[in-house]
Amino acid sequence: MADKRTNTRLDHRLREEFFEEGKRLDALGDPEADCWLCGEPIDYTAAQNSTPDSHNLDHFHTVEDRPDLQSDPDNFRHSHALCNQQRGNRAPAPPLGEAMPDWW
């Protein structure tokens, strides 16, 4: 299947804004800045996509499946570069189970 991605000025601006939002959330200690795939903190001091732990914009619905949502910020997720690479075009792995309450 042909790649359906676009790489417009709008796409660049949206990616940069999303990265800056992640940095802001991270500075506040907000877990929304963490990788949505593994739940671990992202290294926002590294340039995007420069190390396995650096930030990468992931799409909840893959661009291959939903090219109409590629530039929709509601479809964006913060992820590690490595986690996103390992996910590829597959659905994210299901959680290992439900979290146990603290009192358990």
N, C-alpha and C positions, 0 to 999 in steps of 0.2 A: 504494500500500500504506500502511496506517495506521501511524503511528509507534508502536513497541512499547516505547519507553523508559519506565522508571519513574524517579521522583524522590523516593525515600523518605529518611527519616532515615538508614537504613543506607547508601543510595547516597552521601549526602553524607559520612558518616563514612569510607567506603571510599575515596572520591576524595581526601579530606583526608589520610588515612593514606598513600596512594600518593604524593601530592605530597611529604609529609614524608620518605618513603623516598627519593625522587629527590633531594631537597636533601641528605640524609645521604650518599648515594652520590656526589653531585657534590663535596661537601666533601672526600671521600676520594680524589677523582680517578678514581673508578671509571667506566669507559666505559658501564656499564649505565645510567647517569643520562642519557646522550646520547639524542638523538632516534633512535628505532629505524627511522625512515623515511629519514632523510638522513645519520645518523651524526655530525651536528654537535652541539656543546654547547648545552644549553638554558639560558636566562636564568632561574635560580631566584630572582633578587632581585626580579623583576617579579611582580605578582599574576597568578594563573592566568588564562589567556585574555585578558590585557590588551594584549599586543603580539604581533606575528608570531613573535617568538623566545621567548615565554613558554611555560610548561608547559601541556600539555593531555593529559588521560588519553585514550588511544586504545585501542580494542579490537582485538586480533588478528583475531578472528572478529567481523564487524560485528554490531551489535545487530539490524539488519534480518534478517540470515541466521540468527543464533543468539541470540534473545532470552533463552534459558535461561542464557547465559553473561555477561549484562550485569553481574552483581554478583560474578563469579568473579575474584578477584585474579590467578589464573593466566592470564586472558585480557587483563589490563591491560598496556599498553605506554606508556612515556614518549615523548612527541612534542612538537614545536613546535606551537603553535596553527595556524600557517599550513600546515605539512605535513599535519596532520590534516584541515584544511579542504579542502586540495587533493586529498587522497586520497578524501574523501567516503565513499561506501559501496562503493567499488571495492577489489579486492585490491591490496596494495601493489605498486609497480613492481618488477620483478625487478632484481637487482643488474646492473650493467653488465658484469660479468665476474668471474672469480676474482681474488682479490688475488695479486699477485706476491710471491714470497719476497724478503726484504730483500737477499739475496745476488745477486739477478738483475741 
